[in-house]
Amino acid sequence: MGLILALLLCNLRVHLGKMSDQEFIQFGKAARNPHGMATMDNETETRIGDQVNTGIDSAAAKIIRASEHLDEINRIIADVISKIGAYEIIKDANGKETVNFLIQPPLTVSILAGEIVYQLRSAIDHLAFELVQFNPTGIVLPSKWEENCLFPLWLTPPKKSPAYNCFKGALPGISKGAFAFIESMQPYRSGEGHHNVMAIIAKLSNIDKHRHLNAILPRVAVRQDFESARGLRSTTIVGGLKHGAEVQPLVMTRPGDPIVDMKLSYLPYVTFEEIAIGAGPATLEAQNVLELCVETVKNVVIPAFIQLLKKP
């Protein structure tokens, strides 16, 4: 799953790009009349003072706030790993080398990570609320539907094969097209796809909201740069070394072209606890995992809802 997430992040960056905050704010403006009507009625808008906010507006604003928190995490982590004395490599009498971390990531990183996943979870719930409020199928919405409305993130598949509309308890009246998209994003699905990222959002959100702060753990990656007699260069990076882990440099051989130079360096980073998000994602840097979560909601989920609100 780690490779899948890394590829997803690469695809988001290359194919979708990163919208500026100003471009993103235009989401709300472009969606003020998402249903093709001259004006929006009172049931498809929320007024805060004199400002009209659609679900698209508030979701976009929350993504911007999440991005600000992510920038702050990047600054904190960069400061921590750049400190001399953050970790050391200890060699014993037999030449065995082990990793020894001298400082831990600040608690602020865990708090900010929680705020990021909160904003993401809230953003997709706002989108779901507007979709149900629009009521594209024209049904009589259940009494107090607002109290149960949310974007479902099911970690466990339903007992029966998911079919339209198994989400009716949270999303009554949605169209088959909206159901198909939301079902495709469910964390219980397997294989490649954005549902893997939604699973991370669900897991991190559940832990931070109901249990405790998500653990941010220090790790070290070992980088080796080789050069052969013929001048060929290669690099290997092995990550995931925990406190007390033994450093085991890779022995590189080239038949007929021996290695004549090898440089060893260490790359400290921080990651989420494996028990929280799984072995694959836990091999990635925490800030990259969070960036992937933000970019998925920003560049996949919100644009999809804009289209669903135009043509359910």
Phi and psi restraints in degrees (value plus and minus 20) as a CYANA .aco file:
   2 GLY   PHI     -81.7   -41.7
   2 GLY   PSI     -64.2   -24.2
   3 LEU   PHI     -84.3   -44.3
   3 LEU   PSI     -60.5   -20.5
   4 ILE   PHI     -79.5   -39.5
   4 ILE   PSI     -64.2   -24.2
   5 LEU   PHI     -87.1   -47.1
   5 LEU   PSI     -59.0   -19.0
   6 ALA   PHI     -83.8   -43.8
   6 ALA   PSI     -61.6   -21.6
   7 LEU   PHI     -85.6   -45.6
   7 LEU   PSI     -58.4   -18.4
   8 LEU   PHI     -80.8   -40.8
   8 LEU   PSI     -63.9   -23.9
   9 LEU   PHI     -82.6   -42.6
   9 LEU   PSI     -62.3   -22.3
  10 CYS   PHI     -82.2   -42.2
  10 CYS   PSI     -65.2   -25.2
  11 ASN   PHI     -83.2   -43.2
  11 ASN   PSI     -59.5   -19.5
  12 LEU   PHI     -82.4   -42.4
  12 LEU   PSI     -61.0   -21.0
  13 ARG   PHI     -89.9   -49.9
  13 ARG   PSI     -62.6   -22.6
  14 VAL   PHI     -97.7   -57.7
  14 VAL   PSI     -67.4   -27.4
  15 HIS   PHI    -109.5   -69.5
  15 HIS   PSI     -55.4   -15.4
  16 LEU   PHI    -119.2   -79.2
  16 LEU   PSI     -44.7    -4.7
  17 GLY   PHI      52.0    92.0
  17 GLY   PSI    -199.3  -159.3
  18 LYS   PHI    -139.2   -99.2
  18 LYS   PSI      92.2   132.2
  19 MET   PHI     -89.9   -49.9
  19 MET   PSI     122.7   162.7
  20 SER   PHI     -90.9   -50.9
  20 SER   PSI     143.0   183.0
  21 ASP   PHI     -79.1   -39.1
  21 ASP   PSI     -57.6   -17.6
  22 GLN   PHI     -86.1   -46.1
  22 GLN   PSI     -61.4   -21.4
  23 GLU   PHI     -84.4   -44.4
  23 GLU   PSI     -57.4   -17.4
  24 PHE   PHI     -89.2   -49.2
  24 PHE   PSI     -57.0   -17.0
  25 ILE   PHI     -80.6   -40.6
  25 ILE   PSI     -50.0   -10.0
  26 GLN   PHI     -85.7   -45.7
  26 GLN   PSI     -38.3     1.7
  27 PHE   PHI     -72.7   -32.7
  27 PHE   PSI     -71.3   -31.3
  28 GLY   PHI     -83.2   -43.2
  28 GLY   PSI     -62.2   -22.2
  29 LYS   PHI     -84.9   -44.9
  29 LYS   PSI     -60.8   -20.8
  30 ALA   PHI     -90.0   -50.0
  30 ALA   PSI     -44.0    -4.0
  31 ALA   PHI    -119.8   -79.8
  31 ALA   PSI      -9.4    30.6
  32 ARG   PHI     -83.6   -43.6
  32 ARG   PSI     -47.7    -7.7
  33 ASN   PHI    -143.6  -103.6
  33 ASN   PSI      38.8    78.8
  34 PRO   PHI     -91.3   -51.3
  34 PRO   PSI     -34.4     5.6
  35 HIS   PHI    -122.9   -82.9
  35 HIS   PSI     -10.8    29.2
  36 GLY   PHI      54.9    94.9
  36 GLY   PSI      -0.7    39.3
  37 MET   PHI    -120.1   -80.1
  37 MET   PSI     138.1   178.1
  38 ALA   PHI     -81.7   -41.7
  38 ALA   PSI     -60.9   -20.9
  39 THR   PHI    -161.1  -121.1
  39 THR   PSI     142.9   182.9
  40 MET   PHI    -114.0   -74.0
  40 MET   PSI     117.7   157.7
  41 ASP   PHI     -99.2   -59.2
  41 ASP   PSI     154.5   194.5
  42 ASN   PHI     -85.3   -45.3
  42 ASN   PSI     -41.9    -1.9
  43 GLU   PHI    -103.0   -63.0
  43 GLU   PSI     -28.2    11.8
  44 THR   PHI    -135.3   -95.3
  44 THR   PSI       6.0    46.0
  45 GLU   PHI    -171.4  -131.4
  45 GLU   PSI     137.0   177.0
  46 THR   PHI    -143.9  -103.9
  46 THR   PSI     108.4   148.4
  47 ARG   PHI    -119.8   -79.8
  47 ARG   PSI     108.8   148.8
  48 ILE   PHI    -140.3  -100.3
  48 ILE   PSI      82.7   122.7
  49 GLY   PHI      44.6    84.6
  49 GLY   PSI    -146.0  -106.0
  50 ASP   PHI    -119.2   -79.2
  50 ASP   PSI     -15.2    24.8
  51 GLN   PHI    -117.8   -77.8
  51 GLN   PSI     112.9   152.9
  52 VAL   PHI    -116.6   -76.6
  52 VAL   PSI     106.3   146.3
  53 ASN   PHI    -143.6  -103.6
  53 ASN   PSI     102.1   142.1
  54 THR   PHI    -107.2   -67.2
  54 THR   PSI     152.0   192.0
  55 GLY   PHI     -80.8   -40.8
  55 GLY   PSI     -54.3   -14.3
  56 ILE   PHI     -84.4   -44.4
  56 ILE   PSI     -63.7   -23.7
  57 ASP   PHI     -77.0   -37.0
  57 ASP   PSI     -72.9   -32.9
  58 SER   PHI     -87.8   -47.8
  58 SER   PSI     -55.7   -15.7
  59 ALA   PHI     -83.5   -43.5
  59 ALA   PSI     -62.9   -22.9
  60 ALA   PHI     -82.3   -42.3
  60 ALA   PSI     -62.4   -22.4
  61 ALA   PHI     -83.5   -43.5
  61 ALA   PSI     -58.2   -18.2
  62 LYS   PHI     -89.3   -49.3
  62 LYS   PSI     -54.1   -14.1
  63 ILE   PHI     -85.9   -45.9
  63 ILE   PSI     -60.0   -20.0
  64 ILE   PHI     -82.0   -42.0
  64 ILE   PSI     -63.3   -23.3
  65 ARG   PHI     -84.0   -44.0
  65 ARG   PSI     -61.7   -21.7
  66 ALA   PHI     -81.2   -41.2
  66 ALA   PSI     -59.6   -19.6
  67 SER   PHI     -84.6   -44.6
  67 SER   PSI     -56.4   -16.4
  68 GLU   PHI     -84.1   -44.1
  68 GLU   PSI     -62.5   -22.5
  69 HIS   PHI     -83.5   -43.5
  69 HIS   PSI     -58.4   -18.4
  70 LEU   PHI     -85.2   -45.2
  70 LEU   PSI     -60.5   -20.5
  71 ASP   PHI     -79.6   -39.6
  71 ASP   PSI     -60.5   -20.5
  72 GLU   PHI     -86.5   -46.5
  72 GLU   PSI     -60.2   -20.2
  73 ILE   PHI     -80.6   -40.6
  73 ILE   PSI     -64.1   -24.1
  74 ASN   PHI     -79.5   -39.5
  74 ASN   PSI     -60.6   -20.6
  75 ARG   PHI     -86.0   -46.0
  75 ARG   PSI     -63.0   -23.0
  76 ILE   PHI     -84.7   -44.7
  76 ILE   PSI     -67.0   -27.0
  77 ILE   PHI     -85.1   -45.1
  77 ILE   PSI     -62.7   -22.7
  78 ALA   PHI     -79.3   -39.3
  78 ALA   PSI     -58.7   -18.7
  79 ASP   PHI     -87.6   -47.6
  79 ASP   PSI     -61.1   -21.1
  80 VAL   PHI     -87.7   -47.7
  80 VAL   PSI     -68.5   -28.5
  81 ILE   PHI     -94.7   -54.7
  81 ILE   PSI     -34.3     5.7
  82 SER   PHI    -106.3   -66.3
  82 SER   PSI     -30.9     9.1
  83 LYS   PHI     -90.1   -50.1
  83 LYS   PSI     113.0   153.0
  84 ILE   PHI     -91.1   -51.1
  84 ILE   PSI     110.9   150.9
  85 GLY   PHI      74.3   114.3
  85 GLY   PSI     -10.1    29.9
  86 ALA   PHI     -90.4   -50.4
  86 ALA   PSI     -50.0   -10.0
  87 TYR   PHI    -174.3  -134.3
  87 TYR   PSI     148.7   188.7
  88 GLU   PHI    -167.0  -127.0
  88 GLU   PSI     135.6   175.6
  89 ILE   PHI    -127.0   -87.0
  89 ILE   PSI      95.8   135.8
  90 ILE   PHI    -119.0   -79.0
  90 ILE   PSI     110.1   150.1
  91 LYS   PHI    -130.6   -90.6
  91 LYS   PSI     107.0   147.0
  92 ASP   PHI    -108.9   -68.9
  92 ASP   PSI    -195.0  -155.0
  93 ALA   PHI     -84.6   -44.6
  93 ALA   PSI     -43.5    -3.5
  94 ASN   PHI    -112.7   -72.7
  94 ASN   PSI     -16.6    23.4
  95 GLY   PHI      67.4   107.4
  95 GLY   PSI     -18.5    21.5
  96 LYS   PHI     -92.2   -52.2
  96 LYS   PSI     111.5   151.5
  97 GLU   PHI    -129.9   -89.9
  97 GLU   PSI     114.7   154.7
  98 THR   PHI    -151.5  -111.5
  98 THR   PSI     135.9   175.9
  99 VAL   PHI    -107.3   -67.3
  99 VAL   PSI     115.1   155.1
 100 ASN   PHI    -153.0  -113.0
 100 ASN   PSI      89.4   129.4
 101 PHE   PHI    -103.5   -63.5
 101 PHE   PSI     113.3   153.3
 102 LEU   PHI    -121.0   -81.0
 102 LEU   PSI     -40.8    -0.8
 103 ILE   PHI    -155.8  -115.8
 103 ILE   PSI     136.9   176.9
 104 GLN   PHI    -129.2   -89.2
 104 GLN   PSI     135.7   175.7
 105 PRO   PHI     -78.7   -38.7
 105 PRO   PSI     121.7   161.7
 106 PRO   PHI     -80.1   -40.1
 106 PRO   PSI     127.1   167.1
 107 LEU   PHI     -80.1   -40.1
 107 LEU   PSI     -45.1    -5.1
 108 THR   PHI     -76.2   -36.2
 108 THR   PSI     -53.1   -13.1
 109 VAL   PHI     -83.8   -43.8
 109 VAL   PSI     -63.4   -23.4
 110 SER   PHI     -84.2   -44.2
 110 SER   PSI     -59.6   -19.6
 111 ILE   PHI     -84.9   -44.9
 111 ILE   PSI     -65.4   -25.4
 112 LEU   PHI     -86.0   -46.0
 112 LEU   PSI     -57.2   -17.2
 113 ALA   PHI     -81.1   -41.1
 113 ALA   PSI     -60.8   -20.8
 114 GLY   PHI     -83.5   -43.5
 114 GLY   PSI     -58.0   -18.0
 115 GLU   PHI     -89.1   -49.1
 115 GLU   PSI     -53.5   -13.5
 116 ILE   PHI     -84.8   -44.8
 116 ILE   PSI     -69.8   -29.8
 117 VAL   PHI     -87.6   -47.6
 117 VAL   PSI     -50.2   -10.2
 118 TYR   PHI     -82.4   -42.4
 118 TYR   PSI     -67.5   -27.5
 119 GLN   PHI     -82.0   -42.0
 119 GLN   PSI     -58.8   -18.8
 120 LEU   PHI     -87.6   -47.6
 120 LEU   PSI     -64.8   -24.8
 121 ARG   PHI     -82.9   -42.9
 121 ARG   PSI     -61.9   -21.9
 122 SER   PHI     -86.9   -46.9
 122 SER   PSI     -58.7   -18.7
 123 ALA   PHI     -80.5   -40.5
 123 ALA   PSI     -65.8   -25.8
 124 ILE   PHI     -92.8   -52.8
 124 ILE   PSI     -47.3    -7.3
 125 ASP   PHI     -87.3   -47.3
 125 ASP   PSI     -58.8   -18.8
 126 HIS   PHI     -83.5   -43.5
 126 HIS   PSI     -58.7   -18.7
 127 LEU   PHI     -84.1   -44.1
 127 LEU   PSI     -63.7   -23.7
 128 ALA   PHI     -82.6   -42.6
 128 ALA   PSI     -60.2   -20.2
 129 PHE   PHI     -81.8   -41.8
 129 PHE   PSI     -64.5   -24.5
 130 GLU   PHI     -85.6   -45.6
 130 GLU   PSI     -56.3   -16.3
 131 LEU   PHI     -84.2   -44.2
 131 LEU   PSI     -64.9   -24.9
 132 VAL   PHI     -88.1   -48.1
 132 VAL   PSI     -59.5   -19.5
 133 GLN   PHI     -80.3   -40.3
 133 GLN   PSI     -56.1   -16.1
 134 PHE   PHI     -84.9   -44.9
 134 PHE   PSI     -52.0   -12.0
 135 ASN   PHI      32.1    72.1
 135 ASN   PSI      43.3    83.3
 136 PRO   PHI     -83.6   -43.6
 136 PRO   PSI     -45.4    -5.4
 137 THR   PHI    -107.5   -67.5
 137 THR   PSI     -27.2    12.8
 138 GLY   PHI      50.5    90.5
 138 GLY   PSI       3.8    43.8
 139 ILE   PHI     -98.1   -58.1
 139 ILE   PSI     147.1   187.1
 140 VAL   PHI    -101.4   -61.4
 140 VAL   PSI      90.7   130.7
 141 LEU   PHI     -86.5   -46.5
 141 LEU   PSI     123.8   163.8
 142 PRO   PHI     -80.2   -40.2
 142 PRO   PSI     132.9   172.9
 143 SER   PHI     -80.4   -40.4
 143 SER   PSI     114.9   154.9
 144 LYS   PHI      38.2    78.2
 144 LYS   PSI      13.8    53.8
 145 TRP   PHI     -79.6   -39.6
 145 TRP   PSI     -47.9    -7.9
 146 GLU   PHI     -79.0   -39.0
 146 GLU   PSI     -51.7   -11.7
 147 GLU   PHI     -91.3   -51.3
 147 GLU   PSI     -42.4    -2.4
 148 ASN   PHI    -128.7   -88.7
 148 ASN   PSI     -22.4    17.6
 149 CYS   PHI     -95.4   -55.4
 149 CYS   PSI     108.6   148.6
 150 LEU   PHI    -185.7  -145.7
 150 LEU   PSI     149.6   189.6
 151 PHE   PHI    -105.8   -65.8
 151 PHE   PSI      91.5   131.5
 152 PRO   PHI     -87.1   -47.1
 152 PRO   PSI     116.2   156.2
 153 LEU   PHI    -149.2  -109.2
 153 LEU   PSI      68.0   108.0
 154 TRP   PHI    -108.6   -68.6
 154 TRP   PSI      96.6   136.6
 155 LEU   PHI     -98.6   -58.6
 155 LEU   PSI     -46.3    -6.3
 156 THR   PHI    -131.7   -91.7
 156 THR   PSI     110.9   150.9
 157 PRO   PHI     -85.7   -45.7
 157 PRO   PSI     130.5   170.5
 158 PRO   PHI     -84.7   -44.7
 158 PRO   PSI     137.0   177.0
 159 LYS   PHI     -81.2   -41.2
 159 LYS   PSI     -57.7   -17.7
 160 LYS   PHI    -119.8   -79.8
 160 LYS   PSI     136.8   176.8
 161 SER   PHI     -76.2   -36.2
 161 SER   PSI     109.7   149.7
 162 PRO   PHI     -79.2   -39.2
 162 PRO   PSI     106.2   146.2
 163 ALA   PHI    -158.4  -118.4
 163 ALA   PSI     136.6   176.6
 164 TYR   PHI     -81.0   -41.0
 164 TYR   PSI     109.9   149.9
 165 ASN   PHI    -135.6   -95.6
 165 ASN   PSI      72.6   112.6
 166 CYS   PHI     -90.4   -50.4
 166 CYS   PSI     -28.2    11.8
 167 PHE   PHI    -117.3   -77.3
 167 PHE   PSI      -6.6    33.4
 168 LYS   PHI     -81.5   -41.5
 168 LYS   PSI     -43.3    -3.3
 169 GLY   PHI     -84.2   -44.2
 169 GLY   PSI     -53.8   -13.8
 170 ALA   PHI    -123.3   -83.3
 170 ALA   PSI     -47.1    -7.1
 171 LEU   PHI    -152.1  -112.1
 171 LEU   PSI      46.1    86.1
 172 PRO   PHI     -88.3   -48.3
 172 PRO   PSI     121.0   161.0
 173 GLY   PHI      60.5   100.5
 173 GLY   PSI     -13.8    26.2
 174 ILE   PHI     -94.4   -54.4
 174 ILE   PSI     137.1   177.1
 175 SER   PHI     -97.1   -57.1
 175 SER   PSI     147.6   187.6
 176 LYS   PHI     -85.7   -45.7
 176 LYS   PSI     -53.2   -13.2
 177 GLY   PHI     -85.7   -45.7
 177 GLY   PSI     -63.4   -23.4
 178 ALA   PHI     -84.7   -44.7
 178 ALA   PSI     -61.1   -21.1
 179 PHE   PHI     -80.6   -40.6
 179 PHE   PSI     -64.1   -24.1
 180 ALA   PHI     -80.1   -40.1
 180 ALA   PSI     -63.3   -23.3
 181 PHE   PHI     -86.3   -46.3
 181 PHE   PSI     -68.6   -28.6
 182 ILE   PHI     -83.5   -43.5
 182 ILE   PSI     -58.1   -18.1
 183 GLU   PHI     -86.8   -46.8
 183 GLU   PSI     -54.0   -14.0
 184 SER   PHI     -88.0   -48.0
 184 SER   PSI     -38.1     1.9
 185 MET   PHI    -118.5   -78.5
 185 MET   PSI     -13.0    27.0
 186 GLN   PHI     -93.3   -53.3
 186 GLN   PSI     114.5   154.5
 187 PRO   PHI     -80.3   -40.3
 187 PRO   PSI     -41.7    -1.7
 188 TYR   PHI     -94.1   -54.1
 188 TYR   PSI     -32.8     7.2
 189 ARG   PHI     -90.5   -50.5
 189 ARG   PSI     134.2   174.2
 190 SER   PHI    -131.4   -91.4
 190 SER   PSI     152.0   192.0
 191 GLY   PHI      62.5   102.5
 191 GLY   PSI    -190.7  -150.7
 192 GLU   PHI     -96.0   -56.0
 192 GLU   PSI     135.2   175.2
 193 GLY   PHI     123.4   163.4
 193 GLY   PSI     148.5   188.5
 194 HIS   PHI     -89.1   -49.1
 194 HIS   PSI     -34.4     5.6
 195 HIS   PHI     -81.1   -41.1
 195 HIS   PSI     -45.6    -5.6
 196 ASN   PHI     -83.6   -43.6
 196 ASN   PSI     -57.7   -17.7
 197 VAL   PHI     -92.0   -52.0
 197 VAL   PSI     -59.6   -19.6
 198 MET   PHI     -82.9   -42.9
 198 MET   PSI     -51.1   -11.1
 199 ALA   PHI     -85.0   -45.0
 199 ALA   PSI     -59.4   -19.4
 200 ILE   PHI     -85.4   -45.4
 200 ILE   PSI     -63.9   -23.9
 201 ILE   PHI     -78.6   -38.6
 201 ILE   PSI     -65.1   -25.1
 202 ALA   PHI     -82.5   -42.5
 202 ALA   PSI     -65.8   -25.8
 203 LYS   PHI     -87.1   -47.1
 203 LYS   PSI     -67.0   -27.0
 204 LEU   PHI     -83.9   -43.9
 204 LEU   PSI     -58.9   -18.9
 205 SER   PHI     -85.9   -45.9
 205 SER   PSI     -64.3   -24.3
 206 ASN   PHI     -81.9   -41.9
 206 ASN   PSI     -62.1   -22.1
 207 ILE   PHI     -86.5   -46.5
 207 ILE   PSI     -68.5   -28.5
 208 ASP   PHI     -87.3   -47.3
 208 ASP   PSI     -57.0   -17.0
 209 LYS   PHI     -98.6   -58.6
 209 LYS   PSI     -57.9   -17.9
 210 HIS   PHI    -132.7   -92.7
 210 HIS   PSI     -34.9     5.1
 211 ARG   PHI    -143.9  -103.9
 211 ARG   PSI     -88.9   -48.9
 212 HIS   PHI    -185.0  -145.0
 212 HIS   PSI     154.8   194.8
 213 LEU   PHI     -85.2   -45.2
 213 LEU   PSI     125.1   165.1
 214 ASN   PHI     -89.2   -49.2
 214 ASN   PSI     111.5   151.5
 215 ALA   PHI     -91.9   -51.9
 215 ALA   PSI     111.5   151.5
 216 ILE   PHI    -130.9   -90.9
 216 ILE   PSI      96.4   136.4
 217 LEU   PHI    -133.1   -93.1
 217 LEU   PSI     122.2   162.2
 218 PRO   PHI     -98.5   -58.5
 218 PRO   PSI     123.3   163.3
 219 ARG   PHI    -161.7  -121.7
 219 ARG   PSI     143.6   183.6
 220 VAL   PHI    -150.6  -110.6
 220 VAL   PSI     119.3   159.3
 221 ALA   PHI    -128.2   -88.2
 221 ALA   PSI     121.9   161.9
 222 VAL   PHI    -121.5   -81.5
 222 VAL   PSI     102.7   142.7
 223 ARG   PHI    -130.5   -90.5
 223 ARG   PSI     113.7   153.7
 224 GLN   PHI    -146.1  -106.1
 224 GLN   PSI     107.6   147.6
 225 ASP   PHI    -130.4   -90.4
 225 ASP   PSI      99.4   139.4
 226 PHE   PHI    -128.3   -88.3
 226 PHE   PSI     129.7   169.7
 227 GLU   PHI    -157.3  -117.3
 227 GLU   PSI     111.0   151.0
 228 SER   PHI    -113.2   -73.2
 228 SER   PSI     152.0   192.0
 229 ALA   PHI     -80.4   -40.4
 229 ALA   PSI     -49.8    -9.8
 230 ARG   PHI    -106.9   -66.9
 230 ARG   PSI     -17.1    22.9
 231 GLY   PHI      69.1   109.1
 231 GLY   PSI     -11.9    28.1
 232 LEU   PHI     -96.6   -56.6
 232 LEU   PSI     115.5   155.5
 233 ARG   PHI    -135.5   -95.5
 233 ARG   PSI     125.3   165.3
 234 SER   PHI    -169.2  -129.2
 234 SER   PSI     137.1   177.1
 235 THR   PHI    -155.2  -115.2
 235 THR   PSI     118.7   158.7
 236 THR   PHI    -144.7  -104.7
 236 THR   PSI     122.9   162.9
 237 ILE   PHI    -152.7  -112.7
 237 ILE   PSI     103.5   143.5
 238 VAL   PHI    -139.5   -99.5
 238 VAL   PSI      96.9   136.9
 239 GLY   PHI    -127.3   -87.3
 239 GLY   PSI    -194.7  -154.7
 240 GLY   PHI      67.8   107.8
 240 GLY   PSI      -8.0    32.0
 241 LEU   PHI     -94.4   -54.4
 241 LEU   PSI     101.8   141.8
 242 LYS   PHI    -109.7   -69.7
 242 LYS   PSI     155.8   195.8
 243 HIS   PHI     -79.5   -39.5
 243 HIS   PSI     106.7   146.7
 244 GLY   PHI      67.7   107.7
 244 GLY   PSI     -22.8    17.2
 245 ALA   PHI     -91.4   -51.4
 245 ALA   PSI     126.1   166.1
 246 GLU   PHI    -102.4   -62.4
 246 GLU   PSI     116.1   156.1
 247 VAL   PHI    -105.9   -65.9
 247 VAL   PSI     101.0   141.0
 248 GLN   PHI    -144.1  -104.1
 248 GLN   PSI      68.7   108.7
 249 PRO   PHI     -77.8   -37.8
 249 PRO   PSI     123.9   163.9
 250 LEU   PHI     -98.9   -58.9
 250 LEU   PSI     116.4   156.4
 251 VAL   PHI    -114.3   -74.3
 251 VAL   PSI      95.3   135.3
 252 MET   PHI    -119.3   -79.3
 252 MET   PSI     111.3   151.3
 253 THR   PHI    -147.6  -107.6
 253 THR   PSI     124.3   164.3
 254 ARG   PHI    -153.7  -113.7
 254 ARG   PSI      85.1   125.1
 255 PRO   PHI     -76.8   -36.8
 255 PRO   PSI     104.8   144.8
 256 GLY   PHI      59.1    99.1
 256 GLY   PSI     -24.3    15.7
 257 ASP   PHI    -166.2  -126.2
 257 ASP   PSI      54.9    94.9
 258 PRO   PHI     -83.7   -43.7
 258 PRO   PSI     132.4   172.4
 259 ILE   PHI     -95.1   -55.1
 259 ILE   PSI     106.9   146.9
 260 VAL   PHI    -130.1   -90.1
 260 VAL   PSI     -32.4     7.6
 261 ASP   PHI    -170.7  -130.7
 261 ASP   PSI     119.5   159.5
 262 MET   PHI    -162.7  -122.7
 262 MET   PSI     105.4   145.4
 263 LYS   PHI    -130.8   -90.8
 263 LYS   PSI     111.6   151.6
 264 LEU   PHI    -131.8   -91.8
 264 LEU   PSI     110.3   150.3
 265 SER   PHI    -161.1  -121.1
 265 SER   PSI     143.4   183.4
 266 TYR   PHI    -141.6  -101.6
 266 TYR   PSI     118.8   158.8
 267 LEU   PHI    -141.8  -101.8
 267 LEU   PSI      80.2   120.2
 268 PRO   PHI     -95.5   -55.5
 268 PRO   PSI     127.0   167.0
 269 TYR   PHI    -176.9  -136.9
 269 TYR   PSI     157.1   197.1
 270 VAL   PHI    -147.2  -107.2
 270 VAL   PSI     132.3   172.3
 271 THR   PHI    -165.5  -125.5
 271 THR   PSI     149.4   189.4
 272 PHE   PHI    -101.0   -61.0
 272 PHE   PSI     137.2   177.2
 273 GLU   PHI     -85.0   -45.0
 273 GLU   PSI     116.1   156.1
 274 GLU   PHI     -80.2   -40.2
 274 GLU   PSI     -58.3   -18.3
 275 ILE   PHI     -83.6   -43.6
 275 ILE   PSI     -41.9    -1.9
 276 ALA   PHI    -100.7   -60.7
 276 ALA   PSI     -65.4   -25.4
 277 ILE   PHI    -145.8  -105.8
 277 ILE   PSI     -17.7    22.3
 278 GLY   PHI      81.5   121.5
 278 GLY   PSI     140.4   180.4
 279 ALA   PHI     -85.2   -45.2
 279 ALA   PSI     -59.2   -19.2
 280 GLY   PHI     -84.2   -44.2
 280 GLY   PSI     -80.0   -40.0
 281 PRO   PHI     -79.6   -39.6
 281 PRO   PSI     -49.7    -9.7
 282 ALA   PHI     -90.7   -50.7
 282 ALA   PSI     -27.5    12.5
 283 THR   PHI    -106.7   -66.7
 283 THR   PSI     -29.5    10.5
 284 LEU   PHI    -115.1   -75.1
 284 LEU   PSI     136.2   176.2
 285 GLU   PHI     -83.6   -43.6
 285 GLU   PSI     120.0   160.0
 286 ALA   PHI     -76.3   -36.3
 286 ALA   PSI     -62.8   -22.8
 287 GLN   PHI     -87.7   -47.7
 287 GLN   PSI     -48.2    -8.2
 288 ASN   PHI     -93.0   -53.0
 288 ASN   PSI     -56.4   -16.4
 289 VAL   PHI     -83.2   -43.2
 289 VAL   PSI     -65.0   -25.0
 290 LEU   PHI     -86.0   -46.0
 290 LEU   PSI     -58.7   -18.7
 291 GLU   PHI     -81.6   -41.6
 291 GLU   PSI     -62.0   -22.0
 292 LEU   PHI     -82.1   -42.1
 292 LEU   PSI     -59.2   -19.2
 293 CYS   PHI     -84.1   -44.1
 293 CYS   PSI     -66.3   -26.3
 294 VAL   PHI     -83.0   -43.0
 294 VAL   PSI     -66.7   -26.7
 295 GLU   PHI     -85.9   -45.9
 295 GLU   PSI     -52.5   -12.5
 296 THR   PHI     -87.2   -47.2
 296 THR   PSI     -65.5   -25.5
 297 VAL   PHI     -86.5   -46.5
 297 VAL   PSI     -60.9   -20.9
 298 LYS   PHI     -89.1   -49.1
 298 LYS   PSI     -64.7   -24.7
 299 ASN   PHI    -124.0   -84.0
 299 ASN   PSI     -27.6    12.4
 300 VAL   PHI    -139.4   -99.4
 300 VAL   PSI     -76.2   -36.2
 301 VAL   PHI     -90.9   -50.9
 301 VAL   PSI     -71.3   -31.3
 302 ILE   PHI     -83.1   -43.1
 302 ILE   PSI     -66.9   -26.9
 303 PRO   PHI     -79.1   -39.1
 303 PRO   PSI     -56.0   -16.0
 304 ALA   PHI     -83.8   -43.8
 304 ALA   PSI     -60.4   -20.4
 305 PHE   PHI     -90.6   -50.6
 305 PHE   PSI     -53.2   -13.2
 306 ILE   PHI     -78.2   -38.2
 306 ILE   PSI     -64.4   -24.4
 307 GLN   PHI     -88.6   -48.6
 307 GLN   PSI     -58.3   -18.3
 308 LEU   PHI     -86.3   -46.3
 308 LEU   PSI     -52.8   -12.8
 309 LEU   PHI     -99.0   -59.0
 309 LEU   PSI     -37.6     2.4
 310 LYS   PHI    -105.9   -65.9
 310 LYS   PSI     -63.3   -23.3
 311 LYS   PHI    -159.6  -119.6
 311 LYS   PSI      63.4   103.4
